[in-house]
Amino acid sequence: MLGDNLPSPAQVVSLFESRGIGRLRLFHPDAAALAALRGSGIEVVLGTLNEELPGLAADPSAAEKWVAANVAPFAGSVRFRYINAGNEVVPGDTAGNVLPAMRNLAAALRAAGLRIPVTTSVATTALGVSYPPSQGAFSEAAAGVMTPIAAFLRSTSAPLLVNVYPYFSYAGNPGEVALDYALFRAAGVVVRDGALGYDNLFDAMVDSVHAALEKAGAAEVEVVVSETGWPSGGGGLGATVENAAAYVNNLVAHVRKGRGTPRKPGNTTETYLFAMFNENQKPAGTERHFGLFHPNMTEIYHVNFQP
């Protein structure tokens, strides 16, 4: 939504409906977007702003006010899938606010009679080790916060949201990461990890988070991929329309098979594509070119959302 030329919320909801998209993520509350979603049946992952976390963590009444303003008025006609306390805050100077904010939001939702799981989203930079996937572990900087967060998620049967970008792994290390491995086009197993074999980087990255959760004592916590995508321009290595179309369509087909990952077979990986539109108020470069659609709602490339 970081653009000054984007369509109206009603137009966006119509576009979602026309393409059969049944879930979306809002990074922060937006009354116009939530109003447009009323009665659509589209499930919503609703985030807090990162700067709201200190207040939400410190004061239960702040969480009650947040729920009263942003969730309760819409809960009868908007399907909230998760409430997401902060985006990529862990690790960092304010990471200690995340779990108290999650607890206060969960309590406020319960008090309002709303049964909506509360979680947070992290980047894979929260891992200190990610290769091979079985060695995945939270970094020293993140573990002190992530271990109790994982325990909270386990106790509430909520998933951990993780932003997973094979693109950045490839673009940052093209000598080690093959493009076809990142684009789901490898001819066979590329990474052998004990008895498990990986033919795509996405599964390897997701499984490194699974391994980290296991080491944190929370093997039962599911991983939801809350962002993934590939830029279609902006000058970055491999940032082309052809590669973006290949990544996203191959990802959709891969996830829709419902096979899960080598470490967690049979569990469909719930996955959210970043992003709906190119955003002209993002920093110059690839950040402006992750959209599936132009702001005028024409396709940048076609995505087969339906099986």
N, C-alpha and C positions, 0 to 999 in steps of 0.2 A: 504493500500500500504506500510505498515511498515514491510516489510520483505525482506530478501536478497535472497529468493529462489522462488519468484513469477513468474508466466508465463508472456509472453510478452503481451503488450497491444492488439495486433492483436488476440492473442489466447484468451484473456479475452473477447473481443467483440464477437468472434465466440461462446464462451461459453454462453454469454448472449443471443445471437440470437438463439442458439440451445434449450435454455430453455424458450424462449418466454418472456424474461425479457425486458420490454420496457422503463424503466427509471432507472437511477442510480445517485448517488451522488459522486462527487469528492470534497474532502475537501480542495484542493488547485489546482491551475492551473498546468497541466502537459501536455506539448506540445505533447509528444509521445502518451499519452492516447487520447487527443483531436483529433490528426491526425488519430488515429485508428477508432475513432467514426464517421469520415466523411462518410456521405451517409448511415449510419446504420439505421437512423430513431429513434435511442434511444434518449430519452430526458435526459438532463443533468442538475442537480443542481450543480452549480459551486461555490465553496467557495473561499474566500480570506484567506490567512494566518492571524492568530490573530496578529502577529507582524507587519503586513502591515497596520493595522487599524490606528495607530497614523498619519502616513503619508497621508493616504487616507482622513482622517478627516481634516487635517490641510490645505491641498492644493488641490484645484479642478484640477489642472494640473496633479497631481499624479494619480487621478482617471481617467483622460483622457488617461494617458499613460497606466494604468492598463487595461483599456478596449481595447485600441489600440493593446496591446501586447497579451492579453489572450482571448478576445471575438471576436473582429472584424475580425481577419484573418480566423476564423472558422465559423462565423455566417451564411455563405451561405450554409454550408453543415452539420452543427451540430445544433441540436435542443436544445437550451438553455431554460430550464423551469424557473429557478430562478437564480439570483445571490445572494449569501449568504455572508453577511458581518460579518465574524467572527463566531466562534463556542464556545458557553458556556462562553462568556466574561462577561455577566451580571448574577449576580452581581459581582463586582470586581473593582480593582483599576483603570483599564483602560476602564471601561464600558462607560464612558462619550464619548469615541471616536466612539461608534457604530453608533449612529444616524447621526452625521455629515458625517461619511464615507458613510452611506447609501444614504444620500442626494447627496453627490458628485458623487457617482457611478451612481445613477439614472439620474442625470443631464448629466453625460458623455455618458451614453447609449443613452439618447434622442438626444444628439448632434450628435452622430454617426448614428442616424436613426434606432436605435434598440429598439424594444418594449419588454423588458424583465423585469419582476418584480424584485425588490430588497428587500431583507429581511435579517433577522439574525436568528440564531438558539440559543435556550436557553435550559438549563436543567430544570427539574422540581424543582431543588433547588432554582430557582428564585421565587418560591412560599413560602410565610411565613406560609400560612394555606392551606392544601389540603384535609382535611377530616372534615366533609363529603364533597363530591364534590361541593355542592352548596355554601360552605363557602370558596372556593378557592379564594385566593387573593395573589397578589405579595407582597413579603416581604418588610419591611421598607427599606432595603438596595437596593432592586431592583426597587421599585415603582417609584422613582424619574426619573429613566431612562426609565423604561418600559412604563409608561403612555404616554410620547411623542412619543416613538417608535410605540406604538399601534395606536396613532393618525395618524402618517405617513402612517402606513400600511392601515388603514381605508381609508385615502385620496387617496391612490394609488391602492386600491383593491388588495393588496398583502396579502398573508397569513403569519402567524407567524410559524416558524419552531421550533418544540419542540422535544427534545430527551427524550423518555419515556421508562423506564426500570422497569417493574414489578419485574424482577429478583432481582434487588438491594433492592427493598422494602421488598421482601420476605426474602432474605439472611440476611438483616440487622435487621429483626424483625420477625423471624419465629413463635414466640409465639402469635403474633397478626395477621399475614397474613398467611392464609392457602395456602398450595401449590396448591391445586386444584383451588382456586380462582385466583391465578396468572397464571395458565396454561389453563384457559378457560374450566375447567372440573367440576365446581361447579354444583350441582344438581338443584339449584334454586337460588333465590335472597339471597345474602350474606349481602349486605349493603342496608338498606332502608334509603332513603334521601328524606323526605317528600313524595310526590306522586311518586317519581322515585325509581326504584329498580335496583341494579347492581349485575350481576352474574359473572363479571370478573373485575380484577383490572385495566386492560388496559383502558377500557371505563371510569372507575372512575377517573383515572389519567388524561385522556384527558379532561374530563368534568370539573375537577378542574381548568384547564387552561382556558376553555371556561368561567367559572364563574369569574376568575380573569380578563379576558379581558372585560367582562361585567362591572365589578366594575371600570375598567379603562376607561369606556366610549367608548368601541370599540367592542360591541357585534357582529358587522357584520364581524369582522376579523375571517377568517377561521384558524383552527389549522391543520398544516401538521406535521405528525410524521416523523421527519427527521432521527431518529435512533430508532430502537428497536431490541432486540435480547436476546439470552439466551446462556450462555457458556456451552460447551459440556465437559469441563474438567478444569484442573487447580487447583483442590483441594477445591474450594469454596462449601459452603453448596448448595446442589441441582444442582451442576454443572455436569450433566451427559448427555451422548448422548441421552438417552431416554427422559429426561425432555426437552432438547433443541429441539428435534424433535417434541415433543408434543406441546411446546409453539409456534414454528414457523408455523407448519402446522395448528394448531387451529387458530392462528392469521390470516393467509392467508385466511382460510375459513370464518372466522368472518368478515374480512374487505370486502371480495368479495361479501358478501350478500348485501352490500350497504345499510344497515339499519341505519348506523351512530351510535350515542350514545344516551343514554336516554335523555340527555339535548338537543342534536341536532339531532333528528331523521331524517332519510331520506337523510342525507348528508354523502356520502361515505368518510371515513377517509383515505386520501392519506397517505400512509405509506411506509417507506423505511427500509429494513432489514439491520441490522449491524451484520455481514459483509460478504463480498463475500468469503474471505479467512482467515484462521488462519495466524496470523502475528507474526513471531518469534523475531521481534525487539521491540515488546511491553514489558512492565514490566512483569516479571515472575508472573504466577498465571492465574486467569481466563481471564485476558485481552488478553492473547494469544490464546484464545479458543472460540472466538465468530463466527468463520467462518462457512459457509455452506459447503465449499469445502476445501480440502487439497491443498497446493500449486501445486501439480501435477494434479490438476483439477478433482480428484476423489471425490465423495460425502463423507462427514462426516456422513450425514444422508440425506435421500431423502426428497425433498420439492415439494409439488404439486403446482407449480406456476400457472398452467392452471386450470380453473374451470372444 
